Amino acid sequence: MEKRTFAIGNIRPPFHANSLLLQVTENCTWNRCNFCTLYRGGQFKMRSAEDVKKDIDTVAYYRDKIFEKYDGKDFDMDKIMREYSSLSVEEKNCYAMVFNWIRSDNMKTVFLQDANTTSIRLDVITDILRHLRKILPSLEVVSSYGRADTLTRLDVDGFKALKEAGLTMIHSGYESGCNDVLKLLNKGTTREQQIEAGQKIKAAGIDFNVFYMPGSGGKALSERNAIETADVINQIDPEYIRIRTFVVKPQTPMWEIAKGNDFQELTDIEKLQELVLMTENLKGIKSYLISDHIINLLPRFEGYINKDKEDMLRYAKEFLNLPKNKQMEFQLARRLCYNVDYNMMNYMPSEDMTQIREVIKNISSPQEWEELLRRYLRQYI
């Protein structure tokens, strides 16, 4: 009997934790960023429209099989588990993804993988999108990653064609709006391309998500990184600004660069201060800034710039004004993945706080403290 599977890549934004994942392309068109290991060694490939459409049909096949066990109120989990157990490992992965998509997402969202799916030919991706919308009509959000350099190749009419075919959202890792930082990161894009791409996407009516990495320019470029990134965002007014605090990772060129004199990594607190400066310089936009990753220090630093900016800045500055020991206690709790904010530390179990304070007491230098935090952070990227 022929196996029924569909391709699933490894990478997706946190926003898409419960989304259906469909692999349209493999790896990244650039794959040379100095900070990234996600696609290193991989070659960018475009899957054929026919192969992707077969995958979409397979998703529908599993959706229908699963709904055979639905009585109008809930699923018969005994039957679900028996069917699941009868499948191969590859089929189980697909079945589990579709079941989670049904239960957790209500079949509303799909993410088209991998890193730069919007780079493929317009007629190919629109063909895929139309089939996707036809076969999975419950979808409300269909999104993809896109690099600024390739996004600029489409005009506004091209983006309108993508929207008409069913694409509703594009995520783009801008990382920084400062050209010198982009060169340091070997990002392969420019702020000019970022502005052009973002304005075209907005003009076409597609939702746009911009990713920013506080600290990615190091100490020397921190102020420019904040101010020039804010300037790029102000000229676009994307729906979302998503924060990804910069951490130097082993096995990347940035790891070697950071050993020399050309890059000095910011401290945990300095990265937050850069984020505050960037936010202070956001003006005249309605974007929603969101801190949806564990590597970001303050979990509730988010809100609409036109409505919540002052409250967000007050929240951050209250933390920055805490005594050093209180800052450190929260920093370590956060890096240990405790679900707590700095103004809720009184709810921490006393035995856990005793251990946290003991670790802090034994820190011998600021350098040792920062390295401890970075060691935890590197586990999450």
BALOBA-1460 file (C-alpha; in Angstrom, 3 decimals):
// residues 381
<rec num="1" residu="m" x="0.000" y="0.000" z="0.000"/>
<rec num="2" residu="e" x="1.391" y="3.426" z="-0.989"/>
<rec num="3" residu="k" x="2.340" y="5.689" z="1.889"/>
<rec num="4" residu="r" x="0.354" y="8.918" z="2.207"/>
<rec num="5" residu="t" x="2.739" y="11.668" z="3.326"/>
<rec num="6" residu="f" x="3.425" y="15.342" z="2.729"/>
<rec num="7" residu="a" x="6.684" y="17.261" z="3.132"/>
<rec num="8" residu="i" x="7.222" y="19.158" z="6.388"/>
<rec num="9" residu="g" x="10.223" y="21.441" z="6.917"/>
<rec num="10" residu="n" x="11.828" y="22.204" z="10.269"/>
<rec num="11" residu="i" x="11.489" y="25.985" z="10.560"/>
<rec num="12" residu="r" x="8.467" y="28.197" z="11.200"/>
<rec num="13" residu="p" x="7.780" y="31.403" z="13.186"/>
<rec num="14" residu="p" x="6.478" y="30.953" z="16.769"/>
<rec num="15" residu="f" x="3.192" y="32.456" z="15.569"/>
<rec num="16" residu="h" x="2.681" y="29.245" z="13.578"/>
<rec num="17" residu="a" x="3.121" y="26.719" z="16.394"/>
<rec num="18" residu="n" x="-0.283" y="25.169" z="15.657"/>
<rec num="19" residu="s" x="-0.449" y="25.966" z="11.949"/>
<rec num="20" residu="l" x="-0.385" y="23.474" z="9.138"/>
<rec num="21" residu="l" x="3.162" y="23.439" z="7.707"/>
<rec num="22" residu="l" x="3.570" y="22.864" z="3.968"/>
<rec num="23" residu="q" x="6.989" y="22.747" z="2.343"/>
<rec num="24" residu="v" x="6.981" y="24.627" z="-0.963"/>
<rec num="25" residu="t" x="10.723" y="25.321" z="-1.110"/>
<rec num="26" residu="e" x="13.717" y="23.806" z="0.669"/>
<rec num="27" residu="n" x="16.383" y="25.826" z="2.505"/>
<rec num="28" residu="c" x="17.278" y="29.473" z="1.805"/>
<rec num="29" residu="t" x="18.130" y="31.383" z="-1.375"/>
<rec num="30" residu="w" x="20.933" y="33.275" z="0.432"/>
<rec num="31" residu="n" x="22.107" y="30.980" z="3.240"/>
<rec num="32" residu="r" x="25.132" y="33.148" z="4.084"/>
<rec num="33" residu="c" x="24.012" y="35.236" z="7.059"/>
<rec num="34" residu="n" x="26.817" y="35.387" z="9.615"/>
<rec num="35" residu="f" x="24.501" y="34.691" z="12.554"/>
<rec num="36" residu="c" x="22.402" y="31.806" z="11.189"/>
<rec num="37" residu="t" x="22.909" y="28.030" z="11.209"/>
<rec num="38" residu="l" x="19.400" y="26.971" z="10.202"/>
<rec num="39" residu="y" x="20.099" y="26.195" z="6.545"/>
<rec num="40" residu="r" x="23.901" y="25.993" z="6.364"/>
<rec num="41" residu="g" x="25.083" y="23.344" z="3.958"/>
<rec num="42" residu="g" x="21.681" y="23.068" z="2.331"/>
<rec num="43" residu="q" x="20.932" y="23.955" z="-1.270"/>
<rec num="44" residu="f" x="17.860" y="25.977" z="-2.129"/>
<rec num="45" residu="k" x="15.316" y="23.961" z="-4.091"/>
<rec num="46" residu="m" x="11.902" y="24.759" z="-5.504"/>
<rec num="47" residu="r" x="9.398" y="21.937" z="-5.332"/>
<rec num="48" residu="s" x="7.142" y="21.577" z="-8.341"/>
<rec num="49" residu="a" x="3.606" y="22.891" z="-8.166"/>
<rec num="50" residu="e" x="2.315" y="19.391" z="-8.881"/>
<rec num="51" residu="d" x="4.222" y="17.899" z="-5.927"/>
<rec num="52" residu="v" x="2.996" y="20.586" z="-3.548"/>
<rec num="53" residu="k" x="-0.581" y="20.190" z="-4.775"/>
<rec num="54" residu="k" x="-0.349" y="16.441" z="-4.135"/>
<rec num="55" residu="d" x="0.762" y="17.270" z="-0.597"/>
<rec num="56" residu="i" x="-2.256" y="19.530" z="-0.163"/>
<rec num="57" residu="d" x="-4.497" y="16.685" z="-1.342"/>
<rec num="58" residu="t" x="-2.832" y="14.415" z="1.224"/>
<rec num="59" residu="v" x="-3.590" y="16.904" z="3.985"/>
<rec num="60" residu="a" x="-7.240" y="16.848" z="2.893"/>
<rec num="61" residu="y" x="-7.146" y="13.032" z="2.904"/>
<rec num="62" residu="y" x="-6.010" y="12.946" z="6.545"/>
<rec num="63" residu="r" x="-8.439" y="15.714" z="7.485"/>
<rec num="64" residu="d" x="-11.335" y="13.662" z="6.115"/>
<rec num="65" residu="k" x="-10.096" y="10.432" z="7.750"/>
<rec num="66" residu="i" x="-9.875" y="12.191" z="11.119"/>
<rec num="67" residu="f" x="-13.353" y="13.719" z="10.793"/>
<rec num="68" residu="e" x="-14.783" y="10.228" z="10.256"/>
<rec num="69" residu="k" x="-14.148" y="9.855" z="14.005"/>
<rec num="70" residu="y" x="-16.008" y="13.053" z="14.913"/>
<rec num="71" residu="d" x="-19.562" y="12.821" z="16.278"/>
<rec num="72" residu="g" x="-20.399" y="16.514" z="16.066"/>
<rec num="73" residu="k" x="-19.132" y="17.217" z="19.575"/>
<rec num="74" residu="d" x="-15.748" y="15.552" z="19.910"/>
<rec num="75" residu="f" x="-13.392" y="13.016" z="18.368"/>
<rec num="76" residu="d" x="-13.388" y="9.331" z="19.265"/>
<rec num="77" residu="m" x="-9.840" y="9.189" z="20.587"/>
<rec num="78" residu="d" x="-9.765" y="5.395" z="20.760"/>
<rec num="79" residu="k" x="-10.408" y="5.194" z="17.015"/>
<rec num="80" residu="i" x="-7.984" y="8.063" z="16.362"/>
<rec num="81" residu="m" x="-5.198" y="6.296" z="18.267"/>
<rec num="82" residu="r" x="-5.854" y="2.936" z="16.578"/>
<rec num="83" residu="e" x="-5.638" y="4.556" z="13.169"/>
<rec num="84" residu="y" x="-2.539" y="6.515" z="14.152"/>
<rec num="85" residu="s" x="-0.827" y="3.362" z="15.493"/>
<rec num="86" residu="s" x="-1.342" y="1.566" z="12.192"/>
<rec num="87" residu="l" x="0.714" y="4.111" z="10.237"/>
<rec num="88" residu="s" x="4.386" y="4.313" z="9.348"/>
<rec num="89" residu="v" x="6.622" y="6.824" z="11.174"/>
<rec num="90" residu="e" x="6.424" y="9.312" z="8.279"/>
<rec num="91" residu="e" x="2.645" y="8.958" z="8.045"/>
<rec num="92" residu="k" x="2.307" y="9.390" z="11.810"/>
<rec num="93" residu="n" x="4.097" y="12.749" z="11.596"/>
<rec num="94" residu="c" x="1.657" y="13.931" z="8.929"/>
<rec num="95" residu="y" x="-1.407" y="12.553" z="10.706"/>
<rec num="96" residu="a" x="-0.357" y="14.175" z="14.001"/>
<rec num="97" residu="m" x="0.212" y="17.530" z="12.338"/>
<rec num="98" residu="v" x="-3.216" y="17.501" z="10.682"/>
<rec num="99" residu="f" x="-4.923" y="16.405" z="13.903"/>
<rec num="100" residu="n" x="-3.205" y="19.172" z="15.891"/>
<rec num="101" residu="w" x="-4.101" y="21.666" z="13.154"/>
<rec num="102" residu="i" x="-7.757" y="20.637" z="13.410"/>
<rec num="103" residu="r" x="-7.913" y="20.662" z="17.218"/>
<rec num="104" residu="s" x="-5.654" y="23.623" z="18.059"/>
<rec num="105" residu="d" x="-5.998" y="25.892" z="15.038"/>
<rec num="106" residu="n" x="-9.490" y="25.021" z="13.798"/>
<rec num="107" residu="m" x="-7.929" y="24.632" z="10.323"/>
<rec num="108" residu="k" x="-7.472" y="28.404" z="9.948"/>
<rec num="109" residu="t" x="-3.742" y="28.877" z="9.368"/>
<rec num="110" residu="v" x="-1.017" y="27.508" z="7.118"/>
<rec num="111" residu="f" x="2.667" y="28.434" z="6.817"/>
<rec num="112" residu="l" x="4.462" y="27.820" z="3.513"/>
<rec num="113" residu="q" x="8.011" y="26.704" z="4.218"/>
<rec num="114" residu="d" x="11.054" y="27.198" z="4.006"/>
<rec num="115" residu="a" x="13.002" y="30.457" z="4.259"/>
<rec num="116" residu="n" x="12.041" y="32.332" z="1.073"/>
<rec num="117" residu="t" x="9.027" y="30.796" z="-0.625"/>
<rec num="118" residu="t" x="7.959" y="34.132" z="-2.130"/>
<rec num="119" residu="s" x="11.082" y="33.971" z="-4.343"/>
<rec num="120" residu="i" x="9.612" y="31.379" z="-6.699"/>
<rec num="121" residu="r" x="7.921" y="32.263" z="-9.981"/>
<rec num="122" residu="l" x="4.677" y="34.166" z="-9.566"/>
<rec num="123" residu="d" x="2.665" y="31.792" z="-11.773"/>
<rec num="124" residu="v" x="3.896" y="28.775" z="-9.773"/>
<rec num="125" residu="i" x="3.121" y="30.126" z="-6.326"/>
<rec num="126" residu="t" x="-0.282" y="31.488" z="-7.378"/>
<rec num="127" residu="d" x="-1.139" y="28.068" z="-8.852"/>
<rec num="128" residu="i" x="-0.255" y="26.463" z="-5.499"/>
<rec num="129" residu="l" x="-2.177" y="29.079" z="-3.522"/>
<rec num="130" residu="r" x="-5.342" y="28.651" z="-5.567"/>
<rec num="131" residu="h" x="-5.275" y="24.896" z="-5.130"/>
<rec num="132" residu="l" x="-4.641" y="25.337" z="-1.412"/>
<rec num="133" residu="r" x="-7.664" y="27.607" z="-1.052"/>
<rec num="134" residu="k" x="-9.829" y="25.256" z="-3.108"/>
<rec num="135" residu="i" x="-8.953" y="22.094" z="-1.186"/>
<rec num="136" residu="l" x="-8.713" y="23.657" z="2.289"/>
<rec num="137" residu="p" x="-11.467" y="26.321" z="2.233"/>
<rec num="138" residu="s" x="-11.429" y="26.852" z="6.020"/>
<rec num="139" residu="l" x="-8.113" y="28.722" z="5.812"/>
<rec num="140" residu="e" x="-8.030" y="32.332" z="6.995"/>
<rec num="141" residu="v" x="-4.274" y="32.979" z="7.195"/>
<rec num="142" residu="v" x="-1.769" y="31.788" z="4.585"/>
<rec num="143" residu="s" x="1.749" y="33.077" z="5.171"/>
<rec num="144" residu="s" x="5.365" y="32.713" z="4.083"/>
<rec num="145" residu="y" x="8.847" y="34.023" z="4.747"/>
<rec num="146" residu="g" x="10.346" y="36.430" z="2.218"/>
<rec num="147" residu="r" x="13.745" y="38.142" z="1.976"/>
<rec num="148" residu="a" x="13.810" y="41.874" z="1.231"/>
<rec num="149" residu="d" x="16.088" y="41.480" z="-1.806"/>
<rec num="150" residu="t" x="13.779" y="39.015" z="-3.542"/>
<rec num="151" residu="l" x="10.582" y="40.748" z="-2.429"/>
<rec num="152" residu="t" x="11.673" y="43.876" z="-4.319"/>
<rec num="153" residu="r" x="11.568" y="41.918" z="-7.593"/>
<rec num="154" residu="l" x="7.757" y="41.959" z="-7.477"/>
<rec num="155" residu="d" x="5.793" y="45.105" z="-8.214"/>
<rec num="156" residu="v" x="2.590" y="46.052" z="-6.417"/>
<rec num="157" residu="d" x="0.490" y="44.213" z="-9.012"/>
<rec num="158" residu="g" x="2.539" y="41.076" z="-8.355"/>
<rec num="159" residu="f" x="1.779" y="41.257" z="-4.654"/>
<rec num="160" residu="k" x="-1.874" y="41.912" z="-5.437"/>
<rec num="161" residu="a" x="-1.843" y="38.723" z="-7.531"/>
<rec num="162" residu="l" x="-0.467" y="36.822" z="-4.528"/>
<rec num="163" residu="k" x="-3.209" y="38.226" z="-2.338"/>
<rec num="164" residu="e" x="-5.912" y="37.406" z="-4.897"/>
<rec num="165" residu="a" x="-4.602" y="33.828" z="-5.048"/>
<rec num="166" residu="g" x="-4.767" y="33.513" z="-1.272"/>
<rec num="167" residu="l" x="-1.562" y="34.747" z="0.416"/>
<rec num="168" residu="t" x="-2.493" y="36.914" z="3.408"/>
<rec num="169" residu="m" x="0.761" y="37.441" z="5.308"/>
<rec num="170" residu="i" x="4.515" y="37.744" z="4.709"/>
<rec num="171" residu="h" x="7.203" y="37.464" z="7.393"/>
<rec num="172" residu="s" x="10.594" y="39.039" z="6.702"/>
<rec num="173" residu="g" x="13.743" y="38.885" z="8.812"/>
<rec num="174" residu="y" x="14.924" y="42.455" z="8.421"/>
<rec num="175" residu="e" x="17.037" y="42.023" z="11.610"/>
<rec num="176" residu="s" x="18.247" y="45.646" z="11.342"/>
<rec num="177" residu="g" x="17.505" y="48.775" z="9.348"/>
<rec num="178" residu="c" x="21.124" y="49.956" z="9.469"/>
<rec num="179" residu="n" x="23.221" y="49.158" z="6.391"/>
<rec num="180" residu="d" x="26.433" y="48.840" z="8.411"/>
<rec num="181" residu="v" x="24.799" y="46.283" z="10.697"/>
<rec num="182" residu="l" x="23.402" y="44.406" z="7.690"/>
<rec num="183" residu="k" x="26.941" y="44.259" z="6.234"/>
<rec num="184" residu="l" x="28.290" y="42.986" z="9.559"/>
<rec num="185" residu="l" x="25.627" y="40.272" z="9.551"/>
<rec num="186" residu="n" x="26.267" y="39.524" z="5.850"/>
<rec num="187" residu="k" x="22.507" y="39.720" z="5.453"/>
<rec num="188" residu="g" x="22.649" y="40.330" z="1.702"/>
<rec num="189" residu="t" x="19.988" y="43.040" z="1.853"/>
<rec num="190" residu="t" x="19.863" y="46.809" z="2.328"/>
<rec num="191" residu="r" x="17.594" y="49.210" z="4.176"/>
<rec num="192" residu="e" x="16.562" y="50.642" z="0.814"/>
<rec num="193" residu="q" x="15.355" y="47.200" z="-0.294"/>
<rec num="194" residu="q" x="13.546" y="46.772" z="3.012"/>
<rec num="195" residu="i" x="11.625" y="50.018" z="2.598"/>
<rec num="196" residu="e" x="10.767" y="49.305" z="-1.043"/>
<rec num="197" residu="a" x="9.584" y="45.752" z="-0.342"/>
<rec num="198" residu="g" x="7.570" y="46.729" z="2.731"/>
<rec num="199" residu="q" x="5.804" y="49.606" z="1.010"/>
<rec num="200" residu="k" x="4.836" y="47.415" z="-1.956"/>
<rec num="201" residu="i" x="3.459" y="44.691" z="0.330"/>
<rec num="202" residu="k" x="1.435" y="47.208" z="2.308"/>
<rec num="203" residu="a" x="0.111" y="48.816" z="-0.898"/>
<rec num="204" residu="a" x="-1.106" y="45.390" z="-2.019"/>
<rec num="205" residu="g" x="-3.007" y="44.844" z="1.228"/>
<rec num="206" residu="i" x="-0.953" y="41.874" z="2.498"/>
<rec num="207" residu="d" x="-0.197" y="41.763" z="6.234"/>
<rec num="208" residu="f" x="3.499" y="42.247" z="6.914"/>
<rec num="209" residu="n" x="5.663" y="41.021" z="9.808"/>
<rec num="210" residu="v" x="9.122" y="42.547" z="10.330"/>
<rec num="211" residu="f" x="11.717" y="40.892" z="12.573"/>
<rec num="212" residu="y" x="14.232" y="43.068" z="14.464"/>
<rec num="213" residu="m" x="17.280" y="41.850" z="16.421"/>
<rec num="214" residu="p" x="18.299" y="44.216" z="19.249"/>
<rec num="215" residu="g" x="22.042" y="43.923" z="19.794"/>
<rec num="216" residu="s" x="22.891" y="42.712" z="16.306"/>
<rec num="217" residu="g" x="25.271" y="45.606" z="15.709"/>
<rec num="218" residu="g" x="27.194" y="45.129" z="18.938"/>
<rec num="219" residu="k" x="28.259" y="48.015" z="21.151"/>
<rec num="220" residu="a" x="29.707" y="50.134" z="18.349"/>
<rec num="221" residu="l" x="26.505" y="50.222" z="16.271"/>
<rec num="222" residu="s" x="23.851" y="49.865" z="18.959"/>
<rec num="223" residu="e" x="22.476" y="53.413" z="18.820"/>
<rec num="224" residu="r" x="22.389" y="53.480" z="15.013"/>
<rec num="225" residu="n" x="20.842" y="50.017" z="14.957"/>
<rec num="226" residu="a" x="17.947" y="51.268" z="17.090"/>
<rec num="227" residu="i" x="17.369" y="54.615" z="15.376"/>
<rec num="228" residu="e" x="17.822" y="53.486" z="11.761"/>
<rec num="229" residu="t" x="15.703" y="50.363" z="12.259"/>
<rec num="230" residu="a" x="12.924" y="52.544" z="13.678"/>
<rec num="231" residu="d" x="13.241" y="54.791" z="10.620"/>
<rec num="232" residu="v" x="12.760" y="51.846" z="8.239"/>
<rec num="233" residu="i" x="9.743" y="50.613" z="10.198"/>
<rec num="234" residu="n" x="8.222" y="54.103" z="10.313"/>
<rec num="235" residu="q" x="8.340" y="54.247" z="6.509"/>
<rec num="236" residu="i" x="6.468" y="50.928" z="6.200"/>
<rec num="237" residu="d" x="4.051" y="50.675" z="9.155"/>
<rec num="238" residu="p" x="3.961" y="46.846" z="9.154"/>
<rec num="239" residu="e" x="1.210" y="44.997" z="10.982"/>
<rec num="240" residu="y" x="3.736" y="43.413" z="13.352"/>
<rec num="241" residu="i" x="7.237" y="44.136" z="14.648"/>
<rec num="242" residu="r" x="8.577" y="40.896" z="16.086"/>
<rec num="243" residu="i" x="11.554" y="41.045" z="18.454"/>
<rec num="244" residu="r" x="14.377" y="38.485" z="18.281"/>
<rec num="245" residu="t" x="17.122" y="39.560" z="20.714"/>
<rec num="246" residu="f" x="20.528" y="38.900" z="19.171"/>
<rec num="247" residu="v" x="22.704" y="36.152" z="20.633"/>
<rec num="248" residu="v" x="26.031" y="35.065" z="19.131"/>
<rec num="249" residu="k" x="25.846" y="31.353" z="18.379"/>
<rec num="250" residu="p" x="28.671" y="28.809" z="18.051"/>
<rec num="251" residu="q" x="29.393" y="27.380" z="14.593"/>
<rec num="252" residu="t" x="28.565" y="30.713" z="12.962"/>
<rec num="253" residu="p" x="30.892" y="33.316" z="11.409"/>
<rec num="254" residu="m" x="29.676" y="35.795" z="14.067"/>
<rec num="255" residu="w" x="31.156" y="33.522" z="16.744"/>
<rec num="256" residu="e" x="34.594" y="33.975" z="15.166"/>
<rec num="257" residu="i" x="34.042" y="37.690" z="14.534"/>
<rec num="258" residu="a" x="33.129" y="38.194" z="18.198"/>
<rec num="259" residu="k" x="36.513" y="36.748" z="19.239"/>
<rec num="260" residu="g" x="38.247" y="39.717" z="17.599"/>
<rec num="261" residu="n" x="37.962" y="43.461" z="17.981"/>
<rec num="262" residu="d" x="35.312" y="44.101" z="15.315"/>
<rec num="263" residu="f" x="32.296" y="43.101" z="17.432"/>
<rec num="264" residu="q" x="31.607" y="43.438" z="21.138"/>
<rec num="265" residu="e" x="28.371" y="41.781" z="22.202"/>
<rec num="266" residu="l" x="25.980" y="43.872" z="24.267"/>
<rec num="267" residu="t" x="25.025" y="42.765" z="27.756"/>
<rec num="268" residu="d" x="21.538" y="41.439" z="28.422"/>
<rec num="269" residu="i" x="20.503" y="44.813" z="29.869"/>
<rec num="270" residu="e" x="22.112" y="46.788" z="27.033"/>
<rec num="271" residu="k" x="20.097" y="44.822" z="24.473"/>
<rec num="272" residu="l" x="16.919" y="45.806" z="26.310"/>
<rec num="273" residu="q" x="18.085" y="49.427" z="26.369"/>
<rec num="274" residu="e" x="18.561" y="49.286" z="22.599"/>
<rec num="275" residu="l" x="15.042" y="47.917" z="22.182"/>
<rec num="276" residu="v" x="13.713" y="50.762" z="24.331"/>
<rec num="277" residu="l" x="15.571" y="53.320" z="22.181"/>
<rec num="278" residu="m" x="14.203" y="51.774" z="18.978"/>
<rec num="279" residu="t" x="10.675" y="51.855" z="20.390"/>
<rec num="280" residu="e" x="11.051" y="55.487" z="21.475"/>
<rec num="281" residu="n" x="11.837" y="56.337" z="17.853"/>
<rec num="282" residu="l" x="8.754" y="54.617" z="16.408"/>
<rec num="283" residu="k" x="6.351" y="57.381" z="15.405"/>
<rec num="284" residu="g" x="3.191" y="57.796" z="13.354"/>
<rec num="285" residu="i" x="2.526" y="54.077" z="12.892"/>
<rec num="286" residu="k" x="-0.092" y="51.589" z="14.076"/>
<rec num="287" residu="s" x="2.168" y="48.506" z="14.165"/>
<rec num="288" residu="y" x="1.838" y="45.939" z="16.950"/>
<rec num="289" residu="l" x="5.203" y="45.248" z="18.569"/>
<rec num="290" residu="i" x="5.348" y="41.760" z="20.029"/>
<rec num="291" residu="s" x="7.930" y="39.938" z="22.121"/>
<rec num="292" residu="d" x="7.009" y="36.340" z="21.314"/>
<rec num="293" residu="h" x="10.262" y="34.461" z="21.951"/>
<rec num="294" residu="i" x="11.987" y="33.218" z="25.101"/>
<rec num="295" residu="i" x="15.258" y="34.938" z="24.109"/>
<rec num="296" residu="n" x="13.606" y="38.336" z="24.717"/>
<rec num="297" residu="l" x="14.036" y="39.528" z="28.296"/>
<rec num="298" residu="l" x="10.679" y="41.186" z="29.016"/>
<rec num="299" residu="p" x="7.722" y="38.947" z="28.069"/>
<rec num="300" residu="r" x="5.076" y="41.694" z="28.196"/>
<rec num="301" residu="f" x="6.922" y="44.331" z="26.190"/>
<rec num="302" residu="e" x="4.286" y="44.512" z="23.490"/>
<rec num="303" residu="g" x="1.408" y="46.581" z="22.213"/>
<rec num="304" residu="y" x="0.183" y="48.929" z="19.495"/>
<rec num="305" residu="i" x="2.631" y="51.761" z="18.896"/>
<rec num="306" residu="n" x="-0.115" y="54.342" z="18.415"/>
<rec num="307" residu="k" x="-1.945" y="53.355" z="21.613"/>
<rec num="308" residu="d" x="0.340" y="51.470" z="24.008"/>
<rec num="309" residu="k" x="3.815" y="52.880" z="23.410"/>
<rec num="310" residu="e" x="4.068" y="54.932" z="26.603"/>
<rec num="311" residu="d" x="2.832" y="52.043" z="28.754"/>
<rec num="312" residu="m" x="5.345" y="49.726" z="27.096"/>
<rec num="313" residu="l" x="8.213" y="52.137" z="27.735"/>
<rec num="314" residu="r" x="7.105" y="52.654" z="31.334"/>
<rec num="315" residu="y" x="7.064" y="48.875" z="31.854"/>
<rec num="316" residu="a" x="10.605" y="48.517" z="30.501"/>
<rec num="317" residu="k" x="12.006" y="51.495" z="32.378"/>
<rec num="318" residu="e" x="10.543" y="50.295" z="35.672"/>
<rec num="319" residu="f" x="12.596" y="47.146" z="35.232"/>
<rec num="320" residu="l" x="15.708" y="49.120" z="34.255"/>
<rec num="321" residu="n" x="15.310" y="51.180" z="37.442"/>
<rec num="322" residu="l" x="15.176" y="48.136" z="39.724"/>
<rec num="323" residu="p" x="18.112" y="47.468" z="42.067"/>
<rec num="324" residu="k" x="20.785" y="45.377" z="40.344"/>
<rec num="325" residu="n" x="20.132" y="42.280" z="42.473"/>
<rec num="326" residu="k" x="16.425" y="42.332" z="41.593"/>
<rec num="327" residu="q" x="17.241" y="42.649" z="37.904"/>
<rec num="328" residu="m" x="19.610" y="39.699" z="38.148"/>
<rec num="329" residu="e" x="17.089" y="37.509" z="39.945"/>
<rec num="330" residu="f" x="14.535" y="38.060" z="37.217"/>
<rec num="331" residu="q" x="17.109" y="37.681" z="34.420"/>
<rec num="332" residu="l" x="18.147" y="34.272" z="35.691"/>
<rec num="333" residu="a" x="14.560" y="33.144" z="36.292"/>
<rec num="334" residu="r" x="13.644" y="34.195" z="32.755"/>
<rec num="335" residu="r" x="16.657" y="32.429" z="31.258"/>
<rec num="336" residu="l" x="15.691" y="29.303" z="33.179"/>
<rec num="337" residu="c" x="12.256" y="29.481" z="31.487"/>
<rec num="338" residu="y" x="10.181" y="30.310" z="34.536"/>
<rec num="339" residu="n" x="6.802" y="31.656" z="33.450"/>
<rec num="340" residu="v" x="7.119" y="34.843" z="35.486"/>
<rec num="341" residu="d" x="7.509" y="38.590" z="34.957"/>
<rec num="342" residu="y" x="9.811" y="40.864" z="36.949"/>
<rec num="343" residu="n" x="6.866" y="42.321" z="38.893"/>
<rec num="344" residu="m" x="5.644" y="38.821" z="39.839"/>
<rec num="345" residu="m" x="8.795" y="37.436" z="41.436"/>
<rec num="346" residu="n" x="7.019" y="37.187" z="44.790"/>
<rec num="347" residu="y" x="5.092" y="34.257" z="43.334"/>
<rec num="348" residu="m" x="8.267" y="32.264" z="42.727"/>
<rec num="349" residu="p" x="8.646" y="29.153" z="44.961"/>
<rec num="350" residu="s" x="10.913" y="30.015" z="47.883"/>
<rec num="351" residu="e" x="13.201" y="27.049" z="47.271"/>
<rec num="352" residu="d" x="13.706" y="28.106" z="43.650"/>
<rec num="353" residu="m" x="14.489" y="31.660" z="44.709"/>
<rec num="354" residu="t" x="17.017" y="30.334" z="47.200"/>
<rec num="355" residu="q" x="18.796" y="28.473" z="44.389"/>
<rec num="356" residu="i" x="18.697" y="31.493" z="42.080"/>
<rec num="357" residu="r" x="20.189" y="33.741" z="44.769"/>
<rec num="358" residu="e" x="22.860" y="31.172" z="45.506"/>
<rec num="359" residu="v" x="23.913" y="31.091" z="41.849"/>
<rec num="360" residu="i" x="24.062" y="34.894" z="41.754"/>
<rec num="361" residu="k" x="26.057" y="35.051" z="44.987"/>
<rec num="362" residu="n" x="28.712" y="32.806" z="43.485"/>
<rec num="363" residu="i" x="29.191" y="34.906" z="40.328"/>
<rec num="364" residu="s" x="32.677" y="36.424" z="40.477"/>
<rec num="365" residu="s" x="32.525" y="39.037" z="37.697"/>
<rec num="366" residu="p" x="30.193" y="40.817" z="35.262"/>
<rec num="367" residu="q" x="31.799" y="38.824" z="32.429"/>
<rec num="368" residu="e" x="30.980" y="35.519" z="34.155"/>
<rec num="369" residu="w" x="27.382" y="36.685" z="34.660"/>
<rec num="370" residu="e" x="26.878" y="37.597" z="31.007"/>
<rec num="371" residu="e" x="28.405" y="34.327" z="29.846"/>
<rec num="372" residu="l" x="26.064" y="32.390" z="32.148"/>
<rec num="373" residu="l" x="23.042" y="34.151" z="30.640"/>
<rec num="374" residu="r" x="24.316" y="33.649" z="27.086"/>
<rec num="375" residu="r" x="24.908" y="29.971" z="27.715"/>
<rec num="376" residu="y" x="21.238" y="29.563" z="28.584"/>
<rec num="377" residu="l" x="20.132" y="31.750" z="25.678"/>
<rec num="378" residu="r" x="22.128" y="29.746" z="23.135"/>
<rec num="379" residu="q" x="19.949" y="26.747" z="23.977"/>
<rec num="380" residu="y" x="16.916" y="28.529" z="22.548"/>
<rec num="381" residu="i" x="18.262" y="29.524" z="19.115"/>
